[in-house]
Amino acid sequence: MTDEQVLLARARSLDPEAMAELHERYYRMLYFYVLGRVGERMAAEDLTAEVFTRLLEAFHRGRGPERHLAAWLFRTADHLVADHHRARYRRPEVALEEAWAAAREEERSDVVVQERVREALEHLTPDQRAVILMRFWMDLPLAQIARELGKSVGAVKLLQHRALAALAKQLQDLRSDHGAT
């Protein structure tokens, strides 16, 4: 058994020290992953905390991951982020006119580009999205991404290649509208 598997087994038995160690190991990585998807610090903090709350609840019910903890955490984060975006779409916090009136022209362009990239990321599979954000947002090496997701380096390379191709296709019209952005 690896160190990670031993730690996960201890956490599944609700060992508080093991839960604290899991939180310490994964919080920062998950936080930046979620932040890259939602773009707001407070929302990212709340959603990341919710991932760990759901992990603890799963362990209390005798469920949760038995292996590949990182994959479970990132998949849970994906679901929470999707719920967050759906809720914001249904109940916008600020009127669009107010937000745009306050922004300068170049900021508007940046916002449009960021939103289009965020939308394009939503069209990827959860594994592809995780690889792209871990690789390019968090600047993690392929070997570490493979370990975190419980996949081979070759599988991660393939996910990255397919994700980049899908993003290029999704963003093709954005390039023509905004130059080489």
C-alpha positions as CSV (number, residue, x, y, z in Angstrom):
1,M,0.0,0.0,0.0
2,T,1.2,3.5,-0.8
3,D,1.4,6.3,1.7
4,E,-1.6,7.9,0.0
5,Q,-3.7,4.7,0.2
6,V,-2.8,4.3,3.9
7,L,-3.8,7.9,4.5
8,L,-7.1,7.4,2.6
9,A,-7.9,4.3,4.6
10,R,-7.3,6.2,7.9
11,A,-9.5,9.1,6.6
12,R,-12.3,6.6,5.7
13,S,-12.3,5.5,9.3
14,L,-12.8,9.2,10.3
15,D,-9.3,9.7,11.8
16,P,-9.2,13.5,12.4
17,E,-5.4,13.6,11.8
18,A,-5.8,11.9,8.5
19,M,-8.6,14.2,7.4
20,A,-6.4,17.2,8.4
21,E,-3.5,15.8,6.4
22,L,-5.7,15.2,3.3
23,H,-7.0,18.8,3.6
24,E,-3.5,20.1,3.9
25,R,-2.4,18.1,0.9
26,Y,-5.2,18.9,-1.5
27,Y,-6.8,22.3,-0.4
28,R,-4.4,24.6,-2.3
29,M,-4.5,22.5,-5.5
30,L,-8.3,22.3,-5.4
31,Y,-8.7,26.0,-4.5
32,F,-6.6,27.1,-7.5
33,Y,-8.4,24.6,-9.8
34,V,-11.8,26.0,-8.7
35,L,-10.6,29.6,-8.8
36,G,-9.6,29.0,-12.4
37,R,-13.1,27.9,-13.2
38,V,-15.1,30.5,-11.3
39,G,-12.8,33.5,-11.3
40,E,-13.9,34.7,-7.8
41,R,-11.9,34.2,-4.7
42,M,-14.8,34.0,-2.2
43,A,-16.7,31.6,-4.4
44,A,-13.6,29.5,-4.9
45,E,-13.0,29.3,-1.1
46,D,-16.7,28.4,-0.5
47,L,-16.7,25.7,-3.2
48,T,-13.4,24.2,-2.2
49,A,-14.6,24.0,1.4
50,E,-17.8,22.3,0.2
51,V,-15.7,19.6,-1.6
52,F,-14.1,18.7,1.7
53,T,-17.5,18.8,3.5
54,R,-18.8,16.3,0.9
55,L,-15.8,14.1,1.3
56,L,-16.4,14.0,5.1
57,E,-20.1,13.3,4.6
58,A,-19.3,10.5,2.2
59,F,-16.9,9.0,4.7
60,H,-19.6,9.3,7.4
61,R,-22.0,7.3,5.2
62,G,-19.4,4.6,4.6
63,R,-18.9,5.8,1.0
64,G,-16.5,8.0,-0.8
65,P,-13.3,7.1,-2.7
66,E,-11.4,4.0,-1.9
67,R,-8.7,4.9,-4.4
68,H,-7.8,7.9,-6.6
69,L,-8.8,10.5,-4.0
70,A,-7.6,13.4,-6.2
71,A,-9.9,12.2,-9.1
72,W,-12.8,12.1,-6.7
73,L,-12.1,15.5,-5.3
74,F,-11.7,17.1,-8.8
75,R,-14.9,15.4,-10.1
76,T,-16.8,16.7,-7.0
77,A,-15.3,20.2,-7.6
78,D,-16.5,20.0,-11.2
79,H,-20.0,19.2,-10.1
80,L,-20.0,22.1,-7.6
81,V,-18.7,24.5,-10.1
82,A,-21.3,23.5,-12.6
83,D,-24.0,24.0,-10.0
84,H,-22.5,27.4,-9.1
85,H,-22.6,28.5,-12.8
86,R,-26.2,27.3,-13.2
87,A,-27.3,29.2,-10.1
88,R,-25.5,32.4,-11.2
89,Y,-27.1,32.1,-14.7
90,R,-30.6,31.8,-13.1
91,R,-30.0,34.5,-10.6
92,P,-27.4,37.1,-11.8
93,E,-26.0,39.1,-8.9
94,V,-25.5,42.4,-10.8
95,A,-27.4,43.8,-13.7
96,L,-25.4,43.5,-16.9
97,E,-25.8,47.2,-17.6
98,E,-24.2,48.1,-14.3
99,A,-21.3,45.8,-14.7
100,W,-20.5,46.9,-18.2
101,A,-21.0,50.6,-17.5
102,A,-18.3,50.4,-14.8
103,A,-15.7,48.7,-17.0
104,R,-13.3,50.4,-19.4
105,E,-13.3,49.2,-23.0
106,E,-10.2,47.1,-22.8
107,E,-11.5,45.5,-19.6
108,R,-14.7,44.6,-21.4
109,S,-12.6,42.9,-24.1
110,D,-10.7,41.0,-21.4
111,V,-13.9,40.0,-19.7
112,V,-15.3,38.7,-23.0
113,V,-12.2,36.7,-23.7
114,Q,-12.1,35.2,-20.2
115,E,-15.8,34.3,-20.3
116,R,-15.4,32.6,-23.7
117,V,-12.4,30.6,-22.5
118,R,-14.4,29.7,-19.4
119,E,-17.3,28.6,-21.6
120,A,-15.0,26.6,-23.8
121,L,-13.6,24.8,-20.8
122,E,-17.1,23.8,-19.8
123,H,-17.4,21.9,-23.1
124,L,-14.5,19.6,-22.1
125,T,-14.9,16.4,-20.2
126,P,-14.1,16.6,-16.5
127,D,-10.8,14.8,-17.0
128,Q,-9.8,17.0,-19.9
129,R,-10.7,20.1,-17.9
130,A,-8.7,18.9,-14.9
131,V,-5.6,18.2,-17.0
132,I,-5.8,21.6,-18.8
133,L,-6.2,23.5,-15.5
134,M,-3.6,21.5,-13.6
135,R,-1.1,21.8,-16.5
136,F,-1.6,25.4,-17.6
137,W,-3.2,27.2,-14.6
138,M,-1.4,25.4,-11.8
139,D,1.8,24.6,-13.9
140,L,2.0,21.0,-12.7
141,P,4.2,18.5,-14.5
142,L,2.6,15.7,-16.4
143,A,3.9,13.0,-13.9
144,Q,2.2,14.8,-10.9
145,I,-1.0,15.3,-12.8
146,A,-1.0,11.5,-13.7
147,R,-0.5,10.6,-10.0
148,E,-3.2,13.0,-8.9
149,L,-5.8,11.7,-11.4
150,G,-4.7,8.0,-11.1
151,K,-3.8,7.8,-14.7
152,S,-0.7,7.0,-16.7
153,V,1.4,9.9,-18.1
154,G,0.5,8.7,-21.6
155,A,-3.2,9.0,-20.8
156,V,-2.7,12.5,-19.4
157,K,-0.8,13.5,-22.6
158,L,-3.7,12.1,-24.7
159,L,-6.2,14.0,-22.6
160,Q,-4.2,17.2,-22.9
161,H,-3.9,16.8,-26.7
162,R,-7.7,16.1,-27.1
163,A,-8.6,19.0,-24.7
164,L,-6.3,21.5,-26.6
165,A,-7.8,20.4,-29.9
166,A,-11.4,20.8,-28.5
167,L,-10.5,24.2,-27.0
168,A,-9.0,25.4,-30.3
169,K,-12.1,24.4,-32.1
170,Q,-14.4,26.1,-29.5
171,L,-12.3,29.3,-29.6
172,Q,-11.7,29.5,-33.3
173,D,-14.1,32.4,-33.8
174,L,-12.7,34.2,-30.7
175,R,-9.2,34.3,-32.4
176,S,-10.7,36.0,-35.5
177,D,-12.6,38.5,-33.3
178,H,-9.7,39.4,-31.0
179,G,-6.6,38.6,-33.0
180,A,-4.2,35.9,-31.6
181,T,-5.6,36.0,-28.1
